[in-house]
Amino acid sequence: MTRAPTLNPWHPASWQALRAQQQPVYADASAVERAVAALSRLPPIVVSWEVEALRKHLASAQRGERFLLQGGDCAESFEDCESDKIAQKLKILLQMSLVLLHGLKKPIIRVGRMAGQYAKPRSADTETRDGVTLPSFRGDIVNRVPFTAADREPDPDLLLRGYERAALTLNFVRALVDGGFADLHHPEYWNLGFVRHSPLKDAYERIVQSIGDSLDFFESISGRPVHETNRVEFYASHEGLHLSYEQAQTRFIQRQQRWYNLSTHMPWIGMRTAQPDSAHVEFFRGISNPIGVKIGPGMNAEWLQALIGILNPQNEPGRLTLIHRFGVKNIERDLPPLIQAVRATGQTVLWVCDPMHGNTESTATGVKTRRFENILAEFEAALRVHQGAGSYLGGVHFELTGEDVTECIGGARGLTEADLKRTYRSQVDPRLNYEQALELAMLIARRKASL
């Protein structure tokens, strides 16, 4: 096992002493300083006791007592900060969690990939079209989509716009949840319209009826409502990519005697920025949030063990979630050695399957898509690998939307490449639409419950 390097004292800006990858290059450093200073004075988007509650739930999932459902947009758009679109995302995650609850017979941790997923890593710093080279689009918090010099110039004022959209999004979600929108007694509130025409109609309605009957039966004989059926807990997550933004919302909470990144409940580190000596790992090691780390092809045992030693040296329950994303062709070869590497550290982690990112492909016309059958097949392979290794697969991580888009091929309706041009709206990566996401939840519940 590789020992973690000797580390210097940590503070929210200590990452600045290291080389930070995937960061925008701003023309005016003083404007960035002003934006970060303004962010640091604004109220936090989440609070520490919510973060601690999520940590406890994730620790429970590590013991096999709960299951994590994490999902949302590949990259949120400022334009999508609308009540209907936010409600649609919440609805599909609630529907999926209902299906998983019914199938797995254990509580579901609901974590939205939302309210801050505005920055995206890119394979190249620049993009060239017709002989013109401009900075790549890095998400709405950095620059703008149109291919013009003015739009692609990183704009520090977008950091403040991102904060505002994230706060508005999460506050609306909280208002819906607190107002009874997520009441398990009334899943009809979550209807996205698919029940009128979907091939999944009958199966979903049977699940809703079964849960409704069970609640009515228990409450009639006990004379009291079932715990956690009127109001569910919902948490936010995003990739902690833009370090100046994350630093600005990092606060020391006196009663906890800990530092928290209060821009979200559960930030994660992507594969591109997960080197043990990186600025991102340096920032993440000092915050007390539960954190995720994406792992995939190219990550070896030594690398992963070093990350674990840095990010969770005290082996704190609920602290570390490893989100594997190998692709259906690689997972059965590459995942088992990493499971063994983690076991050798003596650490407890939560293993989560992201069957989306490793299965991205392009059509003959250059459109990025994913095949439903490959997404499902990678999850099924992950189940086999973890069962064979004696470990527990405790969650799933999807890029999805509550809208009727056509970005991924396959599913109950048999979408084809020809369908992609109909309603392809993603600015970055293809997402499951609401029907594909719900179908996947049904299949996952069935496969996992059969083990």
N, C-alpha and C positions, 0 to 999 in steps of 0.2 A: 504493500500500500504506500502511496506517495504522501509524504507529510505536507501539511499546509505551510506555505512560506511564513516567515516572521513578519508580522504586520505592524504598521505604524499606528499611533493613536488615530481614532476616527472622529470626523466631524462632517456635517452635511456637505461641505465643499472640498473635502479631502480628495475626491475623485479628480479634481482639476489638476492635480500633480501628475496624473497619468494620461496616457494617450487615449482619447475617447473616439471610438469609431461611430460611424453612422450619424454624426452630428452635422447640422447645417452650418455653412460658412456665411456669416452675416457681414455685410459691408460696413456697418456702423456699430462698433463694439459698445459705445456709450448708450446707444438706443437699446441694446440688449440688456445692459445693466439697469437701465430705467424700468424696463418691462419686468425684469426679475424682481427688482425692489418693490414694484407695485404689487406683483403677485404675492410676495411674502407678507404683505400687510393685509391681504384679503382673508376672510374667514375660511377655514378648511372646508373641503367638500364632504369629507366623512369625519367621524370622531373616533377616538381611541377605543371606547368601549364596544363599538360595532366591530372594529378590527379584532379585538380580543375575543368577542363572541364567535367570529368566523374561525379564528385559530382553534378554539375548543371544538367546533364542529369538524374541522379538518383532522384534528387529532382523533376524533371519534371515527372518521372515515379510515384513518390509518389502521385502526383496530378492526375494520370490517363492519362497523356498526352503521355507517351511513354511506351514501354514494354521491359523488360530485357531478353535477351537470353544469358545464361552463360553455357559454355560447353567445354569439352575436356577430356583428359585422367584422369583416376583415379590416376595414378602415372606415370609421364613422365620418360622415360629412356634416359640416356646419348646416347645410341646407336641409338636412334630415332631422334637425332639432324641431320637430313638429309633434303636436300631441298625438295625432293619429298614428304616425310612424313609430313613436316611442311605445304607444300602447300595443301596437302589433308585435313588436319585439318581445314585450313582456308577455303577451298572450301565448306566443308559440313556446316560450320557455316554460310557462305555467302548464301548457298542454303536455309538453314532453315530460315535465316532472311528474304530472299526474299519471301518465302511462308508466313511467319508471317506478313510481311509488307502488302502483298496483302490481307490477310484475316482479319487483325485487323484494317487496314486503319490508322495506326499511326506509327511514327518512332520507329525503333528497336535499342536498345543499345546492341552492340555486345561485349561480354567479353569472351575471351578465358581462359579456365582453363589450362594455358600453360605458358612457359617461366619462370619456377620456381617451378612447382609442383613436386618436387623431394623428399620430405619427407613425410612419411606416419605414422600415429599413428598405434599402434599394441595393440591387446588385452592382450598379454603377452610379457614380456621382453626377454624370451628365447623360443627356439623351440627344441624339442627332437625328434631324429630319430634313431631308432635301438639302443637305450640306450645311444646315444651321445647327449649332451645338449650344444647348442651354442646360441649366441645372435640372436634375431629375425632380419629379414631383415627389415630395416626402410626406405628404399628408397635409390636411387643412391647417394644422397648427404651425406649419413651416412656410409653405408657399401655396400657389394656386394651380389648378389643373390646366388652363389654357396655355398653349405653347407659344408664349410671347416672353420677351426679355423681362418686361415689367411683372408679369404674373409669376414667373419662375424665380424671381429674386426673393430669397428668404426674408420674411417680414417679421420683426420681433413683436409688433403689435398683435400678431395672430396668437401669440401665447396668451394674451389677455382674453381674446375672443374664444379661445379653446377652453379656458377656465370658465367663462360665462356659460358656454354651451353645456359643458359637463355638469355644472351646478344646476342649471335649468333641467337637464335631463334627469338627474338623480332625484331632484326635489319632486318632479312630477311623478316619477316611479314611486317614491315614498308616499305621496298623496294618494295615489291609486291603491297601494297596498293598505295603508292605514284606513282608507275609506271602505274597505271590504271587497275591493275588486278581486282579490285573490282568494276569497272564501271558497273552500272546497265544497260547501253546500250548494254553490251556485256557479258551476263551471261554464254555464251558458254565457256568463259575462265574457268568457274568453273566446267565444266563437269567432273565427276568422272567415266564415262563409264556406269553408270547404265541405261541411257536413251535408250540404245540399246536393253535391255532385261528385264527391271524391270516392274512389274505390275503397277508401279506408273508412267510409261512413259507418258501416255496421259494427266494425271492430271497435272503433272509438266510442260509439254510443253504448256498447256493452260494458266497456270499462267505466264510463261515467255512471251508468246505471248501477253497476256493482258497488262502486265506492259510495254512491248516494244511499243505496240500500243498507250498506254496512254502517254508515254514520247514523242513519235513522234508527237502526236496530240497537246499536250501542247506547245512543242517547236516550232512547225510550226506556231501556231497562235500568240505566244508571241515573237518569234524571238530571244529567249535567252534560254540557257540550264537551266534545272531544278536544283535547289540547292541540293547539296549532292547526286547527281547521278553519278558523275565522280569519286569521291573519298570518301569512307566511313571512319568513325572513328572506330578504333578497339583498344580494351583495354585488358590488361592481368590481371590475378588474380591467386592466389594460397593460400593454407592454410598456415598461418604464424606460422608454427609449431616449426621449429628449431630456437629458440630465439637468439642464438649467431649470426646466419646468418642474421636474420632480423635486429638485433641491428647494425651490421656492416654497413648496407646500410641506416641507419637512419640519416638524415641530418637536420640541422637548416637552413631554407631559410630566409635570412635577409629581403628581400622585402615583404615576406608574414608574417614574424614574427611568423612562425609556424615550428614545427617539422614534417617531412614527412618520411615515410618508402619508399624509392625510389628503393626497389627491385621489386616492382610491383605497379600497379595502385590501386587494390582493394584486400587487404588480408582479409582472414576470419579466425574465430576461430571455431574449431570443438567442438562437444559436449563433448568430453573427457577432454577438457582443458578449459571449459567455466565457471568454478566455480568463483563466484564473488571475492574471496580472492586469486585467482590463479596468478601465474607469467604471464601467457598469457594475462589475462584481464588487469593486471597492465601495461604491455607493450602497449597493444592496446589503452588504455585510453589516452595516451599521443601523439599518432601520429594523423595527420590531414587527413589522407586518408579516403575516404568512406570505411566502413568496413562491413563485413558480419558476422553473428553469426548463426551457425547451431543449430536448436532446434528440439527436438524429444521426444520420450517416456522417462518419468522420470523427465522432466523439469516441475516444477510447477510455479504457478503465482508469488510466492514470489521470487523465483530464477530469473525469467525473469525480474521482475520489478527492482530487485537489479542491474542486468546487465545493463539495460537501464539507470538507474540513474548514474552509473559509466561511461559508454561509451559515453553517449550523454547528459550530464547534462544541456546543453544550448538548447537542442532540435533543433540542426542545421539541416536545410533541406538537404537531400541527404546523411547524415552522416551514417545512420544505416539501414542495410538490414537484415531482419530476414528470414532465409532460412529453411523452415520446412520440416522435413523428418521423417514422422511417420510410413509409411507403410500403405497399403490399408486397413488393418484390424483395425487400430487404429485411423486414422486421424479424422473421424467424431466424435469420442468420445473425443480425446485429444486436438484438435486444438481450438474448440470454447472457452474453458475457457482461453486460452492464448491470443486470440484476445481480449477478455473482459479485461484481465489483462493489456494489452498494452493500451487499450482505457482509463482505469482508471488512467494511468499516465499522460494523456494529450499529449503524444508524437506522432509524426508522423514518421512512419517507412515505408519501402518498404517490402511488403510481397512477398516472392518468394517460389515456390514449387519445392522441390527436390524429385521426385517420385522414385528415384533409390535406395538410401541407405536403406530405410526401407523395401525393397522388395527383399533383397538378400536371397537366399536359396541354399542348397546343394543337389546335386543328390545322388542317392543311392551309387554311386561310389566316393562321396566326392568332386565333381567338383562344384565350386561356380557358380551360374548363377542367372539370373533374368528373369521373364516372362513379355513379352511385354504387355499382357493384364492387368497385375497388375500395371505396370507403368502408362499406360493410365488411368486405373480405379482410381488410387490415384489422378492424376491430375483432373479428372472429379469430384471426391469427394471434392477436394480443392476448385474448382469453386463453388460447391453447398454451402460449409461451408461459404466461404467469402461472397457470395451473400446473404445468410441467415443472416449473422452477420452485413451486411451493410458495409463491408470493401472491399478493392480492391486488387485482386491478380494481381500483377504487373510484374511477371516474372517467368521464369523456369530455373532450374539448372540441367544439365545432364552430365553423364559420357558417352562419345561417342568417336568415332574415324572415320576418313575418309577412313579407310581400310575395306576390305571385310572379317572381322573376323566373327567367329561364337561363340559368348560368351553368348548372351542372346537368350532365347527361344521365338518363335512366330514371329509375324510380317507378312508382305504380303507374304513372301515365306513359312511361316509355319515351321520355324526351330524347330527341336525336340532335345531331349537329345542326340540322336545318332549323330546329326550334330556338337555337341560341340567339339568333338575330331578332327574335320577337320581342323579348323584354330583358335584355342584358343591360344591367344598370351599374354594376360594380365598377369603381374606379381602379381597383387593384386586383383582387383575387376573386374567383367565382365562389358563390355561396349556395348552400342548399336553400330551396324555397320552403315555404311553410309546410307544404304537403310532403316533400321529401324528408324534412326534418322530423315530422311526426311519424312517418313510416319508419325512419331509422330508429326512433325511440321505441316503437313497438317491437321491431326486430331485435334490438339490443336487450330489451326486457325479457323477451322470449328466450334468447340464447343464454343470457346470464342466469336466468331462473332455472334453466334445465341442467346446470352444472351441479 
